Amino acid sequence: MKEELLKKELVHISHKVYSRGLTQATGGNISVRVSERDAILIKRSGISLGEVTKEDALLLSMDGEVLEGYGTPSKEYRFHLGIYRTRPDVHAVVHCHPNYAIGFACLGLELPLPTVTAQKILSHVPVAEAAPSGSEELAYYVTEVFEKYPDIKAALMKDHGICAVGPSLEAAYNIATLVEDTAKQAFIKLQIQASLSELSKKEVMK
């Protein structure tokens, strides 16, 4: 019964991520821990988060073996499992590709935290090194970040996206939205600062 509820929640959060514009096409993947079975539920590969159904949720062992469901698990399952092994407090992972956060990730910059809310809730959002999608190398880099900083709730993935975690799917989703909105606010702040600097230069030249 609990697994069925988790599947429904996975579908619900998948749709929210897509409708919020946090990912595109078939990108991104979401998973949730099934503690009673020492396993996780994760969406299958090749399906858009906006179209996920309960039948697209696969049950994976902590060794990456498909226990239930049909299809191939998301190619990023390795770093999901790596995070769960490293962080027993994490019960859900939301990986997506939000535009503003990716801007900072592509530059290899940690996420700026311009607001008191971001500073309090996020505290620190580091960057995982770049590697090909679905590779063991990428899984290593992402897992390494969550191991190195055991209190973080999110990480940027260089040239790729973000990874948000939490005690539940809803909590992980809320962190993902906060990361993207914080990135947007940081971008706006930088634009305003640049404009004010340009105005100051023009005033000096008069």
Backbone torsions as a table, in degrees:
resi	resn	phi	psi	omega
1	MET	NA	-43.0	-179.3
2	LYS	-64.2	-38.4	178.5
3	GLU	-61.2	-39.6	178.9
4	GLU	-63.3	-40.1	178.3
5	LEU	-66.6	-39.2	178.3
6	LEU	-65.7	-37.2	177.5
7	LYS	-63.6	-43.1	179.0
8	LYS	-62.7	-40.7	179.9
9	GLU	-69.0	-37.9	177.5
10	LEU	-60.6	-41.8	177.3
11	VAL	-63.3	-46.7	-178.5
12	HIS	-59.3	-47.8	-178.3
13	ILE	-69.4	-36.8	176.6
14	SER	-57.5	-45.7	-179.8
15	HIS	-65.7	-38.1	179.1
16	LYS	-65.1	-42.2	178.7
17	VAL	-59.2	-45.2	-177.3
18	TYR	-69.2	-45.5	-177.4
19	SER	-67.8	-25.5	178.2
20	ARG	-79.1	-7.0	179.1
21	GLY	77.4	25.0	-178.5
22	LEU	-85.7	-3.7	176.2
23	THR	-156.9	170.7	-176.3
24	GLN	-134.9	156.9	177.0
25	ALA	50.0	-129.1	-179.3
26	THR	-101.9	16.5	-178.5
27	GLY	-74.0	158.7	177.4
28	GLY	88.1	157.7	177.5
29	ASN	-157.8	150.5	-174.9
30	ILE	-131.7	141.6	178.3
31	SER	-142.3	162.4	178.1
32	VAL	-144.3	142.3	-178.7
33	ARG	-76.1	137.8	172.0
34	VAL	-113.1	88.0	-170.5
35	SER	-59.0	-40.1	-175.5
36	GLU	-61.8	-23.5	-176.8
37	ARG	-114.9	7.1	-177.8
38	ASP	49.2	52.5	-174.7
39	ALA	-148.2	177.1	175.5
40	ILE	-133.9	156.4	169.2
41	LEU	-102.9	133.2	179.4
42	ILE	-145.2	149.0	-178.8
43	LYS	-69.1	152.2	177.0
44	ARG	-75.5	161.5	-179.7
45	SER	-72.6	151.3	171.7
46	GLY	83.5	7.5	180.0
47	ILE	-118.0	134.5	177.8
48	SER	-66.4	143.9	177.0
49	LEU	-61.1	-25.3	179.2
50	GLY	-74.9	-11.8	-176.7
51	GLU	-120.8	8.0	-177.9
52	VAL	-62.6	137.5	173.3
53	THR	-122.2	173.3	179.2
54	LYS	-58.9	-32.7	-178.9
55	GLU	-69.0	-14.7	-179.7
56	ASP	-89.7	-0.6	179.5
57	ALA	-91.5	118.9	179.8
58	LEU	-102.5	142.8	175.7
59	LEU	-93.9	120.9	-178.0
60	LEU	-115.5	139.0	172.4
61	SER	-73.0	167.9	178.7
62	MET	-70.8	-5.3	174.2
63	ASP	-98.3	0.7	177.6
64	GLY	90.0	11.5	179.2
65	GLU	-87.3	133.7	177.0
66	VAL	-73.3	117.0	-178.8
67	LEU	-93.5	-35.7	-179.9
68	GLU	-147.8	148.4	177.5
69	GLY	105.1	169.5	-176.1
70	TYR	-122.1	140.6	-179.9
71	GLY	111.7	-177.0	-179.3
72	THR	-101.7	132.7	179.2
73	PRO	-64.8	155.9	176.3
74	SER	-45.0	137.6	-176.4
75	LYS	-64.4	-13.7	179.5
76	GLU	-93.8	13.9	-176.5
77	TYR	-57.3	-26.9	-175.9
78	ARG	-62.1	-43.7	-179.0
79	PHE	-77.6	-24.5	172.2
80	HIS	-60.6	-51.3	180.0
81	LEU	-62.4	-38.3	178.7
82	GLY	-60.7	-41.7	178.9
83	ILE	-65.7	-44.5	-179.4
84	TYR	-62.7	-38.0	179.5
85	ARG	-68.8	-37.8	-176.8
86	THR	-78.4	-34.1	-173.7
87	ARG	-123.0	90.0	179.9
88	PRO	-62.3	-17.8	178.5
89	ASP	-76.7	-17.4	-177.8
90	VAL	-85.7	127.9	178.7
91	HIS	-120.2	-0.2	177.9
92	ALA	-156.2	145.0	179.3
93	VAL	-130.6	129.4	174.9
94	VAL	-118.2	113.0	176.3
95	HIS	-110.7	124.8	-178.4
96	CYS	-148.9	-179.0	-172.1
97	HIS	-126.5	65.3	-179.0
98	PRO	-76.6	138.7	-167.4
99	ASN	-61.5	-48.8	-175.8
100	TYR	-69.9	-41.4	178.2
101	ALA	-63.4	-37.6	178.1
102	ILE	-63.5	-33.8	177.8
103	GLY	-56.1	-47.4	178.1
104	PHE	-69.1	-38.2	-179.6
105	ALA	-62.7	-40.5	-179.0
106	CYS	-65.0	-27.2	177.5
107	LEU	-86.8	-2.4	-179.3
108	GLY	71.4	24.3	-177.4
109	LEU	-98.0	138.2	170.6
110	GLU	-64.8	153.0	-176.9
111	LEU	-68.0	122.1	173.6
112	PRO	-64.6	148.7	-178.8
113	LEU	-123.8	82.1	-173.0
114	PRO	-75.9	-19.3	-175.2
115	THR	-109.6	157.2	178.9
116	VAL	-64.7	-31.7	178.8
117	THR	-65.0	-47.6	179.0
118	ALA	-63.5	-41.5	179.7
119	GLN	-62.5	-40.2	-178.0
120	LYS	-74.3	-46.2	-173.6
121	ILE	-84.1	-45.4	-176.8
122	LEU	-86.3	-40.8	176.4
123	SER	66.3	-51.4	-177.1
124	HIS	-159.4	126.0	178.0
125	VAL	-126.2	93.9	-178.3
126	PRO	-79.0	-179.8	-178.5
127	VAL	-118.0	131.5	172.9
128	ALA	-88.4	143.6	-179.4
129	GLU	-62.2	157.4	-178.9
130	ALA	-80.6	146.5	174.9
131	ALA	-163.2	160.9	-179.1
132	PRO	-58.0	143.4	178.3
133	SER	-56.8	136.8	176.1
134	GLY	78.4	0.6	-176.4
135	SER	-84.0	157.9	174.8
136	GLU	-66.0	-30.3	178.4
137	GLU	-63.5	-45.0	178.8
138	LEU	-64.0	-42.2	178.0
139	ALA	-58.3	-40.2	179.2
140	TYR	-63.5	-47.3	-177.2
141	TYR	-63.8	-42.7	-178.8
142	VAL	-68.2	-46.5	179.0
143	THR	-60.5	-39.8	-179.0
144	GLU	-59.2	-41.3	-180.0
145	VAL	-63.1	-44.3	-179.1
146	PHE	-72.2	-21.7	175.2
147	GLU	-80.3	-41.2	-178.8
148	LYS	-66.9	-37.4	180.0
149	TYR	-118.6	83.7	-170.6
150	PRO	-67.4	-7.6	-178.4
151	ASP	-105.7	-3.4	-175.8
152	ILE	-70.1	150.4	178.0
153	LYS	-105.8	-8.3	-180.0
154	ALA	-161.4	158.1	174.1
155	ALA	-142.0	146.7	170.2
156	LEU	-85.0	151.6	177.8
157	MET	-118.7	113.4	-173.5
158	LYS	-54.4	130.7	179.5
159	ASP	62.1	20.8	-170.9
160	HIS	-139.9	-68.6	-174.4
161	GLY	176.0	-145.9	178.5
162	ILE	-133.6	161.7	175.8
163	CYS	-133.7	117.2	-179.6
164	ALA	-114.4	143.8	-177.5
165	VAL	-130.5	164.4	177.9
166	GLY	-174.1	176.1	179.0
167	PRO	-75.6	-8.9	178.7
168	SER	-153.5	166.5	178.1
169	LEU	-62.5	-42.4	180.0
170	GLU	-62.2	-41.8	-179.9
171	ALA	-65.3	-43.0	179.0
172	ALA	-64.8	-38.9	177.3
173	TYR	-62.8	-42.9	-180.0
174	ASN	-62.1	-37.3	177.1
175	ILE	-66.4	-42.0	179.2
176	ALA	-60.1	-42.8	179.5
177	THR	-67.5	-37.3	179.1
178	LEU	-66.7	-39.2	177.3
179	VAL	-59.6	-48.5	-178.4
180	GLU	-66.5	-43.1	179.6
181	ASP	-65.9	-35.3	177.1
182	THR	-66.1	-41.2	177.2
183	ALA	-61.7	-39.7	179.0
184	LYS	-65.6	-43.4	178.8
185	GLN	-64.4	-39.1	178.7
186	ALA	-65.0	-39.8	178.5
187	PHE	-63.8	-44.8	178.7
188	ILE	-60.8	-44.1	179.0
189	LYS	-59.2	-44.4	179.6
190	LEU	-64.1	-37.9	178.8
191	GLN	-66.0	-42.3	179.3
192	ILE	-65.2	-43.8	178.6
193	GLN	-60.0	-41.7	179.7
194	ALA	-64.6	-40.9	179.8
195	SER	-65.9	-42.8	179.5
196	LEU	-65.4	-37.7	178.3
197	SER	-64.5	-40.4	179.1
198	GLU	-66.1	-40.3	178.0
199	LEU	-64.2	-39.0	179.6
200	SER	-63.4	-40.6	179.0
201	LYS	-62.5	-41.1	-179.7
202	LYS	-66.8	-36.2	178.5
203	GLU	-64.7	-40.7	-179.4
204	VAL	-65.3	-34.6	-176.3
205	MET	-77.9	-13.5	-178.0
206	LYS	-69.4	NA	NA
